[in-house]
Amino acid sequence: MLTSLRNFAAAAALAFGFALPASATTTLGTDFTDLWWGGGTENGWGLNIIHQNSIIFATLYVYNQDGTPRFYSGSETRATSSTSFSGPLYDTRGTYFGTVPYNAGAFTAAQVGTITLTFSGANTGTLQYNVGGVTVTKSITRFGFGGNNLSGNYLGGVTASSTCGGTNQLTLIFDTLQVSHSGSSVTMTVNFFNNNAVASRCVFTGTYSQQGSLGTVQGNYNCTFGTTQGNQGTFTVSEIHPQQSGFTGRFVGSDQFCSSHSGWFGGVRDVI
């Protein structure tokens, strides 16, 4: 399978070694799934967001005036734009957790207000909700409690829309991807064959940071095509979302040949 992928890549139509004909692309929105909070100065309350397609299921855990915990849910928080979601807020009641068997008929959901989420970026936003006559507006950020590690062997690389010498084109750097990740230091190496079937390599070295479950790598890259020096530039991979099967992130960069690259970086985890 790897051989056929290499042969396919070598046959592709030179920024980065591969240049594909320009075509329409689809812009995918940010996945806002995560645990969110109001920051360290408001420790103790939070918002759990599960984002599927154009709907967010939001669970809000806060406190009554007497300090007892309460939670509200927004199971129908629908997109009004790519970065805004709004819907009813419910107070739910049901069977005592120690009851066996569980009585599904005891469940009730009463609307007590509305919830609106407006995101200013992948990692920041504004929460506004009301319960009865009380309206609350909070700035929110992703809450992180466990660092990810991207180390491993993958099949992957970069696919991007590029502007090189004033010409728009699609760029592909794809084959074996090795990632070394220690602390905040990340090195991502893609070994591939360019369009002339020359063994080539691009090395992306940068600093890793993380907000919530999403990571970012910023740094420099250096490509060689055989013994010939190729593209050298700067890059950012943001919204890195690791999974058991691999990882993906948004890629932007530029170098001495191309004023911009915009696309995706990632890979499927190899069994090797």
C-alpha positions in Angstrom: 0.0 0.0 0.0 2.8 2.4 0.9 4.5 1.8 -2.4 1.3 2.6 -4.3 0.9 5.8 -2.4 4.5 6.8 -3.1 4.0 6.1 -6.8 0.8 8.1 -6.8 2.6 11.0 -5.1 5.5 10.8 -7.5 3.2 11.1 -10.4 1.5 14.2 -9.1 2.2 17.5 -10.8 6.8 22.6 -7.5 6.4 24.2 -4.3 7.5 21.7 -1.7 8.0 19.1 -4.4 4.3 18.6 -5.3 2.0 21.0 -7.0 -1.6 20.0 -7.8 -4.0 21.9 -10.0 -6.1 24.5 -8.2 -9.7 23.6 -7.3 -12.5 24.6 -5.0 -12.0 23.7 -1.3 -14.4 23.3 1.6 -13.7 25.3 4.8 -14.5 23.2 7.9 -15.4 25.0 11.1 -13.7 24.6 14.5 -14.8 21.8 16.7 -15.6 23.5 20.1 -16.0 20.2 22.0 -14.1 20.6 25.3 -14.4 21.6 28.9 -14.7 25.4 29.2 -14.4 27.8 32.2 -14.1 31.4 33.3 -10.5 31.2 34.1 -8.5 30.8 37.3 -10.2 33.8 39.0 -13.6 32.0 38.7 -12.6 28.5 39.7 -15.4 26.1 40.5 -18.0 26.5 37.7 -17.8 25.5 34.1 -19.3 24.5 30.9 -19.0 21.1 29.1 -19.5 21.4 25.4 -20.1 18.5 23.0 -20.2 19.8 19.4 -21.6 17.6 16.6 -22.2 19.1 13.1 -24.2 22.4 13.7 -25.5 21.5 17.2 -23.9 22.0 20.6 -25.0 20.1 23.7 -23.9 22.3 26.6 -24.0 21.3 30.2 -23.6 24.2 32.6 -22.6 23.6 36.2 -23.1 26.5 38.6 -24.4 27.3 42.1 -27.6 28.6 43.8 -27.6 31.6 46.1 -27.1 29.3 49.0 -24.0 27.7 47.4 -25.6 24.4 46.5 -24.7 23.0 43.1 -27.1 23.2 40.1 -26.7 22.2 36.5 -28.6 23.3 33.4 -28.4 21.8 29.9 -28.7 23.3 26.4 -29.3 20.2 24.3 -30.6 22.2 21.3 -28.0 24.9 21.0 -28.0 25.4 17.3 -25.6 27.3 15.0 -26.7 30.8 14.0 -23.3 31.3 12.2 -20.0 29.4 12.1 -19.0 30.8 15.5 -22.4 31.5 17.2 -24.9 29.1 18.8 -28.1 29.7 20.6 -31.0 27.7 22.1 -33.2 27.0 25.1 -31.8 26.3 28.5 -33.4 23.5 30.6 -33.6 22.5 34.2 -33.9 18.7 34.3 -35.1 16.5 37.1 -35.2 12.7 37.4 -34.8 9.5 39.4 -32.5 9.5 42.4 -29.2 8.0 41.2 -29.3 5.2 43.8 -32.6 4.0 42.6 -32.6 0.5 41.0 -34.2 0.1 38.5 -34.0 3.6 37.1 -37.4 5.1 36.4 -37.2 6.8 33.0 -40.8 8.1 33.4 -39.7 10.4 36.3 -37.5 12.5 33.9 -38.7 16.1 33.3 -37.1 19.0 31.4 -38.4 22.5 32.0 -37.2 25.5 30.0 -35.9 28.2 32.4 -34.2 30.5 29.9 -31.8 30.6 26.9 -28.1 30.1 26.3 -26.0 31.8 23.6 -22.3 30.9 22.8 -20.3 33.3 20.7 -16.7 32.2 19.9 -14.1 34.9 19.1 -11.5 32.2 18.2 -10.8 28.5 18.5 -10.0 28.8 22.3 -12.0 31.8 23.5 -15.6 33.0 23.5 -18.5 34.5 25.4 -21.2 32.7 27.3 -24.6 34.4 27.9 -27.5 32.7 29.6 -30.5 33.5 31.7 -32.4 31.6 34.3 -35.7 33.3 35.0 -35.0 37.1 35.4 -31.2 36.7 36.0 -28.9 37.2 33.0 -25.3 36.2 33.1 -22.5 37.0 30.6 -19.1 35.4 31.0 -15.8 35.3 29.0 -14.8 31.6 28.6 -11.7 29.7 27.6 -10.9 26.0 27.1 -9.8 24.3 30.3 -6.8 22.0 30.1 -5.9 19.4 32.7 -3.8 16.9 30.8 -1.1 17.5 28.2 -1.2 15.6 24.8 1.9 14.0 23.3 2.1 13.6 19.5 5.1 11.3 19.3 4.8 8.4 16.9 4.9 7.1 13.3 2.2 8.1 10.9 1.2 8.2 7.2 0.6 11.8 6.5 2.0 15.3 6.0 0.7 18.6 4.6 -2.0 19.4 2.1 -2.5 23.2 1.4 -3.7 25.9 -0.9 -0.6 27.9 -1.8 0.3 31.1 -3.5 3.7 30.8 -5.1 5.2 33.4 -7.4 1.7 35.0 -7.8 0.2 31.7 -8.9 -2.4 29.8 -6.8 -1.9 26.0 -6.6 -2.5 23.1 -4.3 0.5 21.7 -2.4 0.9 18.1 -1.2 3.7 16.7 1.0 2.7 13.2 1.9 4.2 9.8 2.8 5.8 8.7 6.1 5.6 11.1 9.0 7.6 10.8 12.2 6.9 13.0 15.2 9.1 13.5 18.2 7.5 15.4 21.0 9.2 16.1 24.4 7.8 18.8 26.7 7.2 21.8 24.5 9.6 20.7 21.7 8.2 19.1 18.6 9.9 17.8 15.4 7.8 16.5 12.6 9.6 14.9 9.7 7.9 14.0 6.4 9.9 11.7 4.0 8.5 11.5 0.5 9.3 11.4 -3.2 8.9 14.6 -5.1 7.4 14.9 -8.6 10.8 13.9 -10.1 10.9 10.7 -8.0 13.7 12.1 -5.9 13.8 11.1 -2.2 12.9 14.3 -0.3 12.4 15.4 3.2 10.7 18.3 5.0 11.4 18.9 8.7 9.0 21.0 10.8 10.5 22.1 14.2 8.6 24.1 16.7 7.2 24.9 20.1 4.1 23.1 21.4 1.4 24.8 23.5 -2.0 23.6 24.5 -5.4 25.1 25.5 -8.0 22.6 26.6 -7.7 19.6 24.4 -6.3 21.5 21.4 -2.6 22.0 20.7 -0.6 24.5 18.6 2.9 24.1 17.1 4.8 27.2 15.9 8.2 27.2 14.3 10.3 26.7 11.2 10.5 24.2 8.4 13.3 23.1 6.0 12.9 21.0 2.9 15.5 19.2 0.8 15.0 17.4 -2.5 17.8 14.8 -2.6 20.9 17.0 -1.9 19.2 20.2 -3.2 18.0 22.8 -0.7 14.3 23.5 -1.1 11.7 25.5 0.7 12.6 27.2 4.1 10.0 29.1 6.0 7.8 29.5 9.1 4.7 27.7 10.0 1.9 27.3 12.6 -0.2 24.2 13.1 -3.2 25.1 15.3 -6.3 23.3 16.6 -4.3 20.1 16.8 -6.7 17.4 17.7 -5.1 14.1 18.6 -7.0 10.8 18.6 -6.1 7.2 19.0 -5.9 6.8 15.2 -3.8 10.0 14.6 -4.0 13.7 14.6 -5.0 16.7 12.5 -4.5 20.5 12.7 -4.8 23.7 10.6 -1.7 24.6 8.8 -0.5 28.0 7.7 3.0 28.9 6.5 5.2 30.8 4.1 8.7 30.6 2.6 11.1 32.1 0.1 9.1 30.7 -2.9 5.5 30.9 -1.6 3.9 33.9 0.1 1.3 31.7 1.8 0.2 28.1 2.5 -3.1 27.4 4.1 -4.5 23.9 4.8 -4.1 20.8 7.0 -1.3 19.0 8.7 -1.6 15.5 10.3 -1.6 11.8 9.8 -3.0 8.4 10.4 -1.1 6.5 13.0 1.1 3.8 11.5 1.2 0.2 12.9 5.0 0.2 12.6 
